[in-house]
């Protein structure tokens, strides 16, 4: 789950946040209730048919320019869905979310009469679950429904006439970031992967921004420790660039030691592949370690040794870097993973997947399992997350993304679902596969005699005690396993910190990077005794050691 909101940051919050009050979802109205129908017209200016997932967003009120799920109270808006194929110019389609069994948080027929507003979105490439509205999608103007009673009167008619508009602030920020891309500063690397291309049957690229430290061009004979960083759920290549430029600024300011940062992109159509080797997403870990790393080390002056290859990421990126260290301990010299997704599936964001009759929605006594909190206040449940995600689309959501990474294939070749979306019941056979391949605590414990020489002392994990997604629970369990093994783990629990303010110190939202990078540099350069310092004209940047 992505979870360090830097700049625009990641849409995982929009997908994971739900309201405090639970409403029943995916239940058909009783037979005497009227169904609610909406008519949607395709754009009249189309030159070719369009397909996608047609979404209807409805909420109380009037006068808004957009109707969508609310990041803090998504159950305050209804969402309906239908897949449509080959709509031609001006064609119309009828959608009855209740008949389609695609309504959240409750059947549209159950809505109380009143004033509402509604908007249609045609999600062309099924990315709404991951990134929201895209420029290629079609949307309708918001339609006000005054004194509206579901199922009575004319069917509301919506016209798909426009594309979502770009946020001017985001456009300006992206332009500013791209203007800083230059040799010796930040460079884009895209490498077609033979392994992934063979797996998918079409060209697949590994992508990353390479952020070079100040003095890289001037110190032409020096080699540098290299950090492999990756974003979490909702991130992309654009976000990786923005994050890398912040780190470059901190090196310029003398807050961080001079290192190369490789800002990886782990997004894919299914969600995030997390650089894991998967039967569904492909051999991303193998491609990274056997293809991209050698390519980059041949092009840039990097330390081509484990102590010079270090890992950092937050949330889903935290889990990605944690598993890379566990699965490739001879390649990487340490991970500093922050607020990683569950590393011990005895606590999969509050659900014990190994419990008898395990259920992702409810505890054995029937209580709903929360997924998100604001300190002591529960904001959303796993059931709400799963069922909203199902309406928004069949893949690209957080829970479906886990299945694309972790699950075996079913008979049709798709990832096997770990749990039943209607009931929350967990499939023990799928969980058994998850345990053997992706439960990091289980993997380390089972293979410790082999892993010990290369893994001992190399796992660093930082999480807040008030983590928004309860990820401190799994961290405690993983730490207990590592302590039992004598693995010399370095776990830090920051008091009262959430998923979103973990890196902040005083008014500096990114200050934890300074501590992490200094610890990394001490591993790569144990005799350097590097200290942060303010840059001055008379004080050059510290020079890394030659290899």
N, C-alpha and C positions, 0 to 999 in steps of 0.2 A: 504494500500500500504506500502510495507516495505521500510524502509527508514532511517536507520542509518547504514552507511557502516562501520562496525568494522571488521578488518582483511579482510578475503575474502569477507565478507558480502554477501548481498542477491541479487539474480538474478533479482529482480523486475526491476532494472535499465535496464537490457538487454531486458526486456519485454516492458518497458514503454518508452524507449528512441526511438525517430524517427527523421528523418532528417527535415531540415527546409523547403525543397521544397515539396509540396504536389503533389503526382501523383495519378491519378485515379486508384482505386482498384475494383476488382470484376466486371469488365466490359468485355464483350465478344468482341474479335476483329471483325471488319467488315467481311462479308462473303468472300471478295476477299483476305483476309489475310491468309497466310499459318499458320497452327498450328505447334507447336513445340513439338516433341516427344523425350523422353529419354527412353533408355532401361536400366533396372537395373537387375543384376544377383544376386541371393541369394548366400550365402556362399556355397562353394562346400563341406565343412567339417561338415555340419550340421548332427546331429544325430536324430533330430526331427524337424518338421515343425515350422516355426516362423511366427508371425503376428505382426502388428503394424501400425504406421503411417509413410509412406515413404515420406521423405522430400527431396526436391532438392534445393540446395543453389547455386546461380550463381551470379557472380559479375565481373566487368572489372578487367583486370590484368592477371599476370602470376606468377608462381613460389612460391605461398604460400602453406604452409602445411595444411591449414584449410580454408574452405570457410563457413562463417556463417553470421548472421546478425551482424552489427557493433553496439556496444553499443552507440555510439554517432551519427551514421548516418545509421540506419537500412534500409532506403529506397534506400541506395546506392547498396543494394543487392536484387536480386529477390528470392522469396521463392515460391515453388510449393509443392503441397501435394496430396497424395492419400492414402486411407486406403487399406491395403493388408491383406489377410487372408491365413494362412497355406501354406506359401512358403516352398517348399521342397528343398533339397540340389541341387544347380546348376540351379534351376528354374529361369525363367526370367519373368519380368513384365514390361509393357509399361506404361509410365505416360505422359499424356498431361494435364498440369496444367490449360490451358485455357478451354479445354473441361470439365474438372472436376469442373470448376468455383472456383478453388483454386489457385489463383495467386496473389502475392503481390510484389511490390506496383502497378503493371500494368500488362497487359497480356504479356506473354513471346514473343508473335508474334510481339509486338511493339518495341522490343529491337533493337537498332541501330547496324548494323554490326560492328565488331571490334574484338579485342582480349579479351577473357573471360576465366574464370576458374570456374569449377563446381564440386560439391561434393554431394553425396547422404548420407542420414542418415536414418536408420530405427529405429524410436522411439518405442521401444518394449512396454513400459508400459505407453505411453502417458503422459510423465512428462516433455516434452521439454518446455512447457509454464511456468512451475514452476521452474525447476532446470537445464534446458539445457541438454547436452549430459550426459548420464549415462553409467557406465561401462558395463552394459548388452546390450546396443545398438550396432548396427552394422553400420559401416561407410565404405565408399569407399575411395581410394586414390584420391587426387585432380587431375582432368583431365583438361589439358590446351586445350582451343579451339581457335586456332590461325586463324585469318581472318574469323571469324565465322559469318554466316548470318542465323538468325533463320529460320527454316523450309527448308533450302537448304542443300544438301549434305547428307552424311550418318547420321543416328541418333546417337547422342552421347551415348556411352555405358559405364556404370559404374558397377564396381564389388564390392559387399559388402564383404570385405576380413578381416576386423579387427574391434576391439573394440576401443572406445576412450581410450587414455592413461591417466593415473592418473598424476596430477600435482605433481611433486616431492616436491615442497614447501608445498603444502597442505598436502601431506602424512606425511611429517616430522612434520608439525605443529600438526596434529591430534595425532601422536604418542607421542609427547611431552605433549599434553593435557591429554591423557589417562594415561600417567605415573604419573600424579599428583592425579589421583583418588585414594582415600584411606579413610578408616574410620576416622572420626573426621575432615576430610578436605572437600571432595566432594564425594557424593554417588549418584548412580543412583537408582531411584525409578520407578517401573513399576507396576501398579495396574490394573488388569482386571476389567472393569466397568460393573456391572450388568445392569445398565440403557442402556448404549451404545451397549452392547452385545445383549440385548433383541431387541433394535431398529434395528440393522443391521442383526441379525440372525447369527452372527459369533463373535468370541472373539475380543473385542476391548480394547486396553490398554490406560490408562492415563499415560503419561511419563513426568518425570522431573528430573533434577539434583538438589540435595539439597546441597547448598554451606554453610558450617558451618563456623562461625567466629573464629578467633584466640582465643585460650583459652577455646574453647567449652569443650574439654576433661578435662582440669584442673579444670574448674569451674563446677563441677559435679552437683551442686544443683541449678544452675542458669537457668532461663528461658529467652528466647530472643524474641524480636519483629521479625516478619517474613514478608518478602516482597515477593509477588507473581509477578513475572516478566514474560513477554512473548515476543517473537520475532515478527517480521512483515512478510509481504509477501516474500516468498523465503527462509525463515529460516527453521531450522530443529533441531533435537536433538543435532547434532554435533555442530552447531552454538551456541546453548544454553550453552553447556559446555564451549566453548571458552569465551563466554561473562561472565559466572559465575566465571571463573578463574581470569579474570581481576578484578572483584569486590573483590574477595578474596585477591588479591595482594594489592588493595587499602586499605582494612581493615588492612592488615599486615603493611602497610606503615603509618598507623595512619591518613589517609586521610578521612576515613569513619568510622562511629561508628559500634560497633559489633552487627550484626544482621544476622539472617538466611535468605538466598535468595533462593527461590524455582524457578528454571529456567525452566519454562514450555515449552512444545512443542505443538504448535497449528497447525502444518502442517497436511494435509490430502490429499488424492488423488485428491480432488476437488479444492485444493488451501489452504486456511486457514479457519478453522472453527471458530476462534476468541472466543472460549468459549461462544458462543451464543447458546441459545436454538432455534433450527431450525427444521422445518418440513422436510428439506432435509438432513441435516447433523446429526441431532439427538440432544438429550438434553445435550450438552456439559457443559453448565453452571450449570445445576442441578448435573451432574456427578462430576464436580469439587468441588462444595460446599457441597454436601451431602455424597460423597464417598472419594475423595482424601484428602480433608482437615481433616476430622476426622481421617483418616488413618495416615497421617503425624503427626498430633498433638498427637496421641497415641504413636508414635515411637520416636519423637524428642522433646526436651524441648522447645516448642514453647509457646508463649502467646496465649492461646485459648480464646481470647476476641477481639471484633472489633478493639479497638485501637492498638492492637498488630498484626493485619492482614492488610497489606498495599499493594498497587498495583502500578506497574510501567511498562510501555511499550512504544515503539516508533512506529509510523506509524500505520500499521494494529494492531500491539501490543498495540499501544496507544488507538485505538478505542476499542479493546477487553477489556482493563482494565477500560476504561471509562464506557462501558456498564455494566461490572460486578459491578461497584460501584453503578450505577443507578438502576440496577435490583436486586441487593442483598445488599442494604444499611445497613441492620441489621447485616451482616456478616463482611463487610470490613469497616475499619476506615478512609479510604481516598485513593484517587488515584492521582498519579502524572503522567499524560498522556502527552507524548510529540509528537507533530506533528501528532495528530490522524487523521485517515481517517474521512470523513465528518460526523459531529455530527448534522448538520442541513441540510436537503435535499433541502432547498432553494438555497444552494450553494454546489452542488455535483461536486466538482472540476470544478467550473465555470458554470455549467449548473443548472438552476432552474427547478427541476423536477415537480414543481407544476404550472408552467406557462401554460397559454393556448397554446395548440398545441406544447407542449414542445418537444424539439429535442436535443439529446445528441451531435450531430455533429455541428450544426449551430445555431447561434443567430437569433432572429427574422428578422434582416436585412440581413441575409445570410452569415455572416462572420463565418469562421471556429472557433470552440471553442478550445483553447489550453489546454493541459494537463500538459505540462512540460516547464519550463523556466530555463534559467541561468540568474538570476537577471532580467534585462529588455529584454532579448533576448528569443523569443519563440523557443523552440526546437522541439515540437511535438504537434499533435492535438489528440483529443479524437477519431476522425475517424480513424486516422492512428493506434492508439493503438488497437482499436476494430477489425479492419480488419486484421492486422498482427496476432493478437491473434487467430482469427478464422482460419487462414490458418495453424498456428502451431498446433492447436488441438482443439477439441470440449470442453475441460474443463481443469482446472488447471491454466488458465490465470487469471489476476487480475479482469477483469470485469465479467467473468463467475464465479469466486469465490464469488463475491458479490451476484450474483443471487443464488448460492448454499446456502448462509447464509440467505439472505433477502426474497427470493421470495416464493410465494405459489407454489404448484405442478400443472402442467398441466395435461391434460387428460391421458397422457402416464405415469405419475408418475415422470417426470423430472421437474427440476425447470422451472418455467415460465419465459421467457425472458422479461426483463424490457424494452428493446428497440429493434427496428428492426436493424439488423446488416448492411443491405444494405443502409437504408435511415437515420438511427438515430432517427426515430420517437419513442417517448416514449409512453408506454401503460399506460393510466391513472389508470386502474383497478389494475395493478400490483403496481404502485406507491402508490396507496391508502393503499395497504397491507404493503408495505415498511414503510409508514408513521406511521401506527398504531403499528407496531411491532419493528421498528429499527431506526426511526428518534428520536434520543435521546432528542433533544430540544422539540419535540412534546410530547414525553412520559413524560418528567419532568413537562412540563407545564400542561398537562392534569391531572397528578396524584400528583401535588404538595401538596395538603392538606395531603395526605397519606405519601408522601416521606419526607416532611419537617423535622420532628423530627430527622430523621436518616441521611439525606443527606446534610442538610445546613452546609456550610463551608468545605465540604469534597472533593470538586472537584477542583483540581489543574491542570492547563493545560499550557504548554509551547510550543511556536511555533515561527519560524522565520518570520520576515516580508517579506523575500524573499524566502519563502518556495518553493522548486522546483516544487511541485505539487499543488500550490495555496491553501494549506490547512489552511492558516491563514484566508481566507474568511469565511469558515464555522465556525471557532473558534469565530470570531467576532459576528456572528449571534447567536451562542449558548450563548455566554457571555451576549448579550443583553437580551435574554430570562431569563437567571438566575438573572441578575440584576433587571429586572422588577418584578421577584418573590420575591426578597429579599433573594436569596439563598446564599449570601456571597461567591461568586466564587473567585478563585485566579488564574487569567489568566495573563500570562507574554508573551509579544511579543518582542523577541530579535531582535534588529535592524540589518537589512541586512544579517541575518543568513538564510541559506538554509536548505533543508531537511537533508543534509549530514554533515554539520559542526555545528549543533545545540549544541552538547555537548562539543565543544572545547572551551578552555580558554587558550589564548596564544598558546603555542606549545603542550598543553595537550589535546588530542582529547576526553578524557572521563571525564573531570573535572566537568561537570554538575552533574554527579552522586554524587559528594561530597556534593553539595548543596542540592540535592533532598534527599539524605539519612539522612543528618543532620536535615532537616525539618520533615522527617518521624519519626526520633528518638525522636524529641521534642514532637510529638503527643503521642508516646508510652511511653516515659519517661519524662514527663513535668518537673520534678525536677532534671534532671540529669545535665543540663547545659554542655553537652558534647561539646568539642571543638577539632578540628583537631590538631594533634601534630605529630612530627617526632618520630618514634619508637627508643628507646634506650634500652641498656641492663639493665639499672637501672630503667626504667619506664615501668611497666607492662601495658598490654592492659587494658583499663577501664572495670570494671566488671559490667555487667548488673544487674539490681535489681532482687531479688528473687520474685517470684509471691506470 
